[in-house]
């Protein structure tokens, strides 16, 4: 029983660290999150391993060497499992480490769906965000830059966030890459209508637009198949 308690302490204790870190960086690109977890995991594993070697073979002060091994082993498991999961998730959702995100289309039609937000105001046209069809090969960052220039906006990259993907299945899939962009000006002069985000539930949206806009307002990652 004592071994189970010690193993549980190691797994839960380190799990709490990774859980807190993931909560802090939850809105970041999954691949970057995976890389951050990888670095933290490698550092923790090395620290426990070094502590084990020093305390057991140099300073001779450790009475329970298995504790070090359990913590190092638990850290190594998290280091392998969490980054791998996030890298796979990022690949499936079209994220990339590079600034320019190249999207290839095959048996599907892909769209860029962009919603602008200023404080609690959400700017929509015809009760939907900006929807652009992507070509066979499209650079998302370049498309986003072109949209912002059209509306005379200068938006830092960190305020342009992809929160998810919506896929409509059928003979040919329609895939929407959904972005929320925080701005500090009104877009009314460009034909947008500003809605208070807390009153969006009273708006009669189409089913697709409702799914995307409401999810974006939650500012949490999503992957929806309709």
TATA-V809313 format. One record per residue. N is the residue number from 1. RES is the residue in one letter. PHI is phi in whole degrees, 0 to 359 (none if undefined). Layout:
BEGIN
N;RES;PHI, N;RES;PHI
END
This chain:
BEGIN
1;X;none, 2;X;297, 3;X;292, 4;X;295, 5;X;296, 6;X;294, 7;X;295, 8;X;296, 9;X;298, 10;X;294, 11;X;295, 12;X;290, 13;X;298, 14;X;289, 15;X;300, 16;X;296, 17;X;298, 18;X;295, 19;X;296, 20;X;295, 21;X;300, 22;X;297, 23;X;294, 24;X;288, 25;X;250, 26;X;297, 27;X;269, 28;X;276, 29;X;320, 30;X;306, 31;X;292, 32;X;292, 33;X;299, 34;X;298, 35;X;294, 36;X;297, 37;X;299, 38;X;297, 39;X;297, 40;X;298, 41;X;296, 42;X;296, 43;X;298, 44;X;296, 45;X;298, 46;X;295, 47;X;298, 48;X;294, 49;X;293, 50;X;296, 51;X;299, 52;X;298, 53;X;296, 54;X;295, 55;X;289, 56;X;267, 57;X;241, 58;X;252, 59;X;270, 60;X;54, 61;X;246, 62;X;270, 63;X;260, 64;X;232, 65;X;300, 66;X;296, 67;X;299, 68;X;299, 69;X;295, 70;X;296, 71;X;291, 72;X;296, 73;X;294, 74;X;296, 75;X;298, 76;X;296, 77;X;298, 78;X;297, 79;X;297, 80;X;276, 81;X;289, 82;X;294, 83;X;301, 84;X;300, 85;X;299, 86;X;290, 87;X;296, 88;X;295, 89;X;299, 90;X;296, 91;X;294, 92;X;294, 93;X;262, 94;X;84, 95;X;278, 96;X;214, 97;X;290, 98;X;287, 99;X;297, 100;X;272, 101;X;257, 102;X;270, 103;X;246, 104;X;259, 105;X;249, 106;X;232, 107;X;261, 108;X;213, 109;X;253, 110;X;248, 111;X;228, 112;X;258, 113;X;243, 114;X;239, 115;X;239, 116;X;263, 117;X;224, 118;X;233, 119;X;65, 120;X;264, 121;X;269, 122;X;246, 123;X;260, 124;X;230, 125;X;240, 126;X;54, 127;X;61, 128;X;206, 129;X;279, 130;X;281, 131;X;240, 132;X;236, 133;X;282, 134;X;268, 135;X;278, 136;X;307, 137;X;231, 138;X;225, 139;X;268, 140;X;299, 141;X;299, 142;X;292, 143;X;298, 144;X;296, 145;X;297, 146;X;296, 147;X;297, 148;X;297, 149;X;295, 150;X;300, 151;X;257, 152;X;55, 153;X;246, 154;X;243, 155;X;243, 156;X;302, 157;X;302, 158;X;291, 159;X;264, 160;X;253, 161;X;236, 162;X;270, 163;X;257, 164;X;177, 165;X;225, 166;X;240, 167;X;243, 168;X;257, 169;X;272, 170;X;170, 171;X;300, 172;X;226, 173;X;286, 174;X;250, 175;X;241, 176;X;249, 177;X;267, 178;X;257, 179;X;237, 180;X;244, 181;X;242, 182;X;272, 183;X;234, 184;X;235, 185;X;221, 186;X;274, 187;X;247, 188;X;300, 189;X;292, 190;X;259, 191;X;89, 192;X;279, 193;X;245, 194;X;272, 195;X;245, 196;X;289, 197;X;298, 198;X;279, 199;X;251, 200;X;296, 201;X;296, 202;X;269, 203;X;268, 204;X;271, 205;X;272, 206;X;291, 207;X;300, 208;X;297, 209;X;297, 210;X;297, 211;X;299, 212;X;287, 213;X;295, 214;X;296, 215;X;294, 216;X;297, 217;X;294, 218;X;285, 219;X;54, 220;X;231, 221;X;295, 222;X;211, 223;X;214, 224;X;249, 225;X;242, 226;X;250
END
